[in-house]
Amino acid sequence: MKRFDPNANSDGNLGFQIAPMIDVVFVIMLFFMVMAGAVKVERELNQKLPGTVDSSKSADFTDEIIINIAENGEVLLNDEPMDPVGKHLMPRLTASLMRLKQGGDAAKTPVLVTIICEPEAKYARLVDTLDALAAAEITNVTVTDSGEEGEDI
């Protein structure tokens, strides 16, 4: 068997081959033609982009009202003390909630209330607070204790 010697002169030098280069160019051209069709399909997707916003008008954001019920029965509306602890009816809290509801209705924004109740607070005080919310016709109420996430009522 004859050994191959790379340093030896051989008449087998074929030179630059153009046929494989033409094949590669056709494959690349085919790839770009296929991808150009895919780009056209993506442009035809029906999408609606958000419009422009008039920045001269003020944006209304919904404020969350927080009612805290302490272990001793004290009720705080946004950290402001309300009616005395011994009272079953809470006229000051009810009046404040009615004003907040009227303001929300005038601004056409919902009134959101979160009641944070201490774990050792009396259940009757929570019911009194819910009665005040019902008198003010506020329906978006979330009740939670001070250590967990709330659940909607």
N, C-alpha and C positions, 0 to 999 in steps of 0.2 A: 504494500500500500504506500502511496506517495504522500509525504508530509507536506503540509501547507507552510510556505515560507513567505511572510509578509514583505520582506525586503527584496524578494526576487521580482524581476520584471515579468509581468504576465500580460498577455494580450486580452485578458478578461476585463480590463478597465472600461466600464460602461459609460462613465462620465455622469453628467447631470441628467437626471431622469425627469422629464416634464409631465408625463402621464400621471404619476401619483400626486403631483402638485395640483393638477387640474381636478383630480378627484376630491382633494381636500377643499379646494375653493368651491366646488359644487356643494359639498356637504355644509360648509359654512353659509353659503348663500341660501340653501334650503332652510337652515336653522333660522336665519333672520327673516325669511319670508313667512315662516310659521309664526314666529313671535310677533311680527307686525300685524298679523290677523288677530292675535289675542289682545293686543293693545287696543285695537279698534273696538272689540267687543266690550272691553272695560269702560270705554268712553260712553257707551250707549246705556249704561246702567241708569235707571231712573232714581235720582237722589235729589232730595230737597234740602238745601243748605239753610241754616238759620238766617233770617233777615237781619237788617241793621236795627239797632236799638236807638231810640231818641234819648240822648244823654241829658237833655235839658229838663226832662221830667224826673222827679224823684221816685225811686223804687221803694215800695212798701214791703217791709219784712214783718213776718208774723213773730210777735214776742210771746215767749212762753211765760206764763204766770206760775210761780212756785208757791205752794202753800205747805208750810211745815207744821206738823203736829208733834209737840214735845211730849215727853213721858208724863209731865205734870198736867197735861191737858191744854197748855197754852197753844194758841193758833197764831201763826205768823204768815202774813201775806206779803211776799217779797221782802222778808226780814223785818216787817213792820207788825208790831203786836196788834191784834184785833180785840175782840170781845173778851170780858173776864172769864176766868176758868170755870166758875160755877154755873154760868148761864147755859141753859139748854138751847135757847134760840140765840142766833148770832146776827142781830140787825146791822151792826157795823160791817161785818164781812159780807152780808147779803147786799147791802147798799153799794159797797165797793165793787163787788162782782157785777152788779147790774150796770154800773157806770162803765166798767170795762167791756161788757157785752154790747152796750149801746155804741161805744166808740169803735168796736170791731165791726159792728153792723154798718155804721156810717162809712167806715173805710173799706167795707166789703172784704174784710180779712177774717179768717176764723180765729176764735179765741181758744188757745191751747192752755190747759191747766194740768200741772203735775202736783200731786199730793205726795209729800214725803212724810211718812209716818214712822215715828220711833217704834221699835219692836215692843216696848213695854207700855205704849200709850193705850188708853182705853178705847175699845171699839166704838163705844157710844159717841165719843168725840169725833171719830171719823164719820159716823153716820150723820151727826149734826153738820159737819162740813159739807157732806154730800147733799144734805137738804138745802143748804144755802146755795150750792151750785145749781140744784134743780129749780129753786125759786128764781135764780137769775137766768134760767134756760140755757145754761152752758152744757154742751154735750161732749165736747172733746176733752175727756178727763183721763189721766193716767195715774194709777195709784201704785206706790212703791214704798218699801221700807228703806231705812237709811243704809242698808248694806247690800241690796240686790237691785237688779233691773226691774222696772215696773211691768205690769200687765194691764192692757186696756180694759176699761169697763164698758 
